[in-house]
Amino acid sequence: MQAAALVSLWGTGYVERIQPPPAPFHILAQQIMALALQHGGIGRADWRAHVGGVQAFQRMADEHVSGVLDHMIATGILFDDQGLLWLGREGEEEYGRRHFMDLFTAFVSEPLVAVRHGETHIGNVHPTTFARWPGGEVVLVLGGRSWRVTHVDWRERLAYVVPSEDHGRSRWTGSGQPIRYELCQAMRDVLLGCELPATVSRRATEKLEGLRQDFTWLEAGSTAVVRAADGSLRWWTFGGLHANAALAAWLKGRGGYGVAPNNLSIKLSGDQSTTKVEVALRELRSTSAETLVPEVSDRALEGLKFTACLPEGLARRVLQMRMMDVAGVEKILAEPARLVRIEQGG
């Protein structure tokens, strides 16, 4: 389905937009430490003469930059000698290994998390896939099956999983890695039977038809809150993981829905009545999309390099901004939500 959606987007001439990560305060901290090392110390404002022209740094509020420097000094990462900043004891211990190699690269390895079942390597996924863990179950789809995350080692960038049967009616409820809104919408179009600008093999045609049978309730231009025959409840948005994570965080905070988002849908607590869901969605639509932010666990902050250089609140905000998709949230909320009940065997 995802491959067919990619072909569909290609046929429209769509090109995925490339955007640098927002609010890279941790990278500014890296640059300041590297400059201090290079020049044998640097004044609090002298970094602007070297990297102040970077657009992302220009957008940073002075109070936030001062907050970063004050935090680094308070924690011993930097040492302030009458206005001249130099690496403190903690800074040397944390970043002095391998001749300060960490200060000369934003990443010392590929910024992905390896997924393992025992000693078997399953694949690699984006770190934001685990931003809600622990506190929210994460189910991945890798290697042709579903896996439940049991442990994440952020320092080593390893995630350990066990086989999971929590795939519901569809085989596509897991989140291997974040997928953008546009691709997820194209996946919905494929399920609705859009014509592909390519030759489709007989085997692929049969597979797609099988998937479409699982989604006969889909309609263009609307999301769907589906109650399956087993009583489970899922909001199918086809909005992408980042947009769904923001919506799920709001729902969780407004009544303990026990939500678990993935790229295509948001799993809701099955004991919620249809009326309560309708009321929650109406209230959600009256909320500004810019105020909806994904949930970020405390452990996820460890996956942000140089996170020790930032106050916790700012580090959390950086990770949340990386996961936000305001445009995707707005488009999801602009569509009506249909209520669908799937009967046994239907």
N, C-alpha and C positions, 0 to 999 in steps of 0.2 A: 504493500500500500504506500509506504513512504517513497519507494523508488518510482512508482507511478506518479505520485504527487510531484516529485522533482522534475519528471519529464513534462508534466502538465505546466509547471511554472516556466520551464525552459521554453515551452512553446509560446508563452505569452511575452517572452523577452524580458522576464523579470531577472534582475541582478540583485543579489543580497547586499544590503548596505553594510559598510564597514565603519564601525565607530570605536574610538578608543575608550577604554574603561573610564567612567566618570570619577571625579574626586580622588585622584591618586595621591592622597596624603602620605601613604606609606612609601611611595616612590620619591616624593620630596624629601622625606626623612633619610632615605638612602643616599640621595644626591648631596644633602648637607653633610652627612658623615664622610662621604667620599671626598668632598671638597676640603673638609677639615683635615683629613689625612693627607691630601695632596699638598696643601699649602701650610701645613704645620699649625693649623688653627685658623678659624674664620669668624668674623663678626656676625652678630645675629641677623643682620640685614644684608651682609655681603654676598649671600648666595644669589641674590637677584641679579647681580652683575654677570653671573655665569650662566644661570638657567632660568632667570626671571622671564625670558622671552617665550618660554614654553606656554602655549595657550591654556592648558589645563591648570598650570600654576598661577597664571594671571587671574583666573576666576576665583581663586581661594580667598576667603575673607581673612583680613589681618588677624582677627581674634582667634580664628581656627589655627593659623600658622603659629601664632604665639602660644596657643594651647599645646601644640605638638612639641615645640621647643621646651616649654616649661615641664612637660611630662618627661621628656628625654633627660632633662637635667635632674629632675626629682628622682628618677629611677636609676641614675648613674650611667646611663647610656652615653650622655654627653657630660662634660665638665666645663663649667663656666669660670674662666679665670679673668675676672674684671672685664667682662664683655667679650672675651675671646673664647670661642667654643672649640673644644678638643674632645676626642673620644675618652669617656670615663672608663672606670674599671669594668662595669657591666658591658659597655660597648665593645671593649677589647675582648672580653671573654666570650661574648655572643658572636661577634663578627670577625674576630681576629684569626680564626682558623684558616688554614691554607693561604696564609699571607693576605688576609682580607679579601679573598676572592668573592665573597658574598656581596661586598660593597661595589664591585665592578660589573655585576650583572644583576638584572632584575630577577632572573630565574637561573638557577644553576642546573636545572633539569626541566624536562617538558612539563608544563603546568597542568598535568592530568593526574587523576587518581587511578591506580591499578586495582582491579577487582579480582579477588581470589576466592575460590572455594577449596579450602584446605591448602594444598600446595599447587593446585591447578589455576593457572592464569586464565581468567574468563575474558577480560578486555579492559579497556581504559575509558573513563568517563570524566566529564567536566566536574571540578570541585563543587560548583554550586548545586549539583545534584543532591549533595548531602547537607545542604545548609540548614535543613530543618531537623537533622538527626543529631542527638536523640531528642525525643519529645514528639516525634511524628514518624510513623513507619515509612520506610523507603523501600519500594519494590522496583527492581531493575528488570529490563528485558535485554538479555545478552546471550549470545550463543544459541538462540532459538528457544529460550525458555525463561521463566520468571525466577528471580532471586530476591530474597529478603536480606537486607543489610543487618548484620549483627554487631559489627564493630568497625570503627574508622580510626586509623592511625594517621593523624594529620601530619606529624613530623616526617614519617616515612612515605606519606601519600599512598597508603594502602587501605582498601576496604575489604572486609571479609563478609561473605554471604553464605546463605544456605538455600537449597531449593525451596521455592514457594509455590503453593497452589492458589494463591490469592490473585487470580487473574480474571475472576468473574466470568461473564458471558463472552466477553471479547478477549482475543489474544493480544490486544494492543493497549492494555491499561498501564503498563510499566513505563518507567522513564530512564532509558539508558543514559541520555544526556539532554540538556535543554534544547528544545526545538522552537524556532521562531513562530510567531503567530501566522505569518504568511504561508509557511509550509504546512502547518496544521490545518489551515483553512483549505489548502489544496488537497489534503488528505480527505477532508470532508467531501469536497467536490468529486473525488475519485469514488468514494462510497455512494455518492448520489448518481454515479453513472456518467460522468463527463467523458467526452470523447478525447482520447489521447493522441497527440501529434506524433505517433510512432507505431511501428508494427508490434503487435502484442502476440506472443506465442500462445498456443492452445493451452499449455499448462498454466501460464500466467493468467489467461482469461478465466480458467476454471477456478483458480485461487481467488481472483478478485470477485468473482460471482459468489463464492462461498462466504467471503467477508461481507459482501453486500447483504446477504441473507441475514447476517447478524444485526444489521442496522437498517432494517426495513422501515423503522419509525422515524428515520432522519428526514428533515425538511430543510430546504435551502433558506437562509436568512433568519434562522432561529436556533437558539440553544434548546436543550431538552433535559429536564429532570426526570430520570428514568428509575422507576421502582421495579426491580427484577422479581421474578417469581419467588425467589428465596427471601424476599423482603429487603434486600440491600438497596441502597439509594445512591445514585450517582448523577452529578450534573455534568452533562456532556457539552463542553464549550468549544472544543477544538481551538483553543486559544493560546497554546504554548505553555511551557512550564512556568516561566517567569510571571506571566499574567495570572495564571491559575494559582500560583503560590501567594500572590498578593490578595486575591479574592478569598482564598482559603483562610489566610491569617485573619481577615476581617470576620468571616463567618465563625471561626473558632472563638474569637473574642466576644461574639454577640450571642452566646448561648451554649457554648461547649458542643458544637456539632461534631467534634471528633474528626475533622476533615483531614483528608490525605490527597494532595493534588499530584497530578502528573501532566504530561504534555497535552493530553486530549480531554481530560475530565477531572472532576473533583469528587472524591468519595465522601459521602455524607453519612452521618450516623443514621442507621436504619430505623431507630425508634422515634425519629422525628416525624410528626404528622405532616400531611400535605399542606394544611393550613399554615403551620409554622414556617414551612419552607417558603411559601408564597409571601408571607409577611416579611421574612428576612430578605428575600430578593427585592421586594419593593423598597425596603429601607436601604439596601445596598445601592440601588439605582439612584438614590437621592444623595449619595456620597460622592465627593470629588475624587476622581481617579488618581489625582496626584497625592492624595493623602493615604492611599492604600499601599502599604509596603509589605513585602514578604517577611515571614518569620525567620529569624536567624538564631540558631542555637549557640550557646556559649562555646561549645567545642568547635563549631565551624570557624570561629575567629582564629583558631590555631592554623588554619589553612591559608591565611592571608600573610604573605611574606612581609617581614618587618612590622608585623602587628604589634610587637612589644614596644615599638616607638610611638604608638598612638594611644591616647586615652580610650578606655573601653567603649564609651559612647560613640566616639568618632569612628573607631574601627568598625563597630557594628553598622553605623550609617554608611560607611564606604561599601561594605559588603551588600547591604540592602539596595543601595543605588545601582550596584552592578547587576542586581537581579530584577530591577524594576522594568516594566514594560507598560508605560502609561497609555500609549496609543492602543496597545492590545487590549488593556482593561476597558478603555472607553468603547472600543468596538464591540466587545463582548456584552457590555451593559446596554448598548444601543439596540441589541437584538431582543425580541420577546423570548421568554422562556416558556416552553410548552411542558405540560405534565404528562408523562407517559407511564402506563402500567403494562408490564409484560406478564401475561398469564402463563401458567405452567404449560410447556410444550409449544408456546406461541412465539 
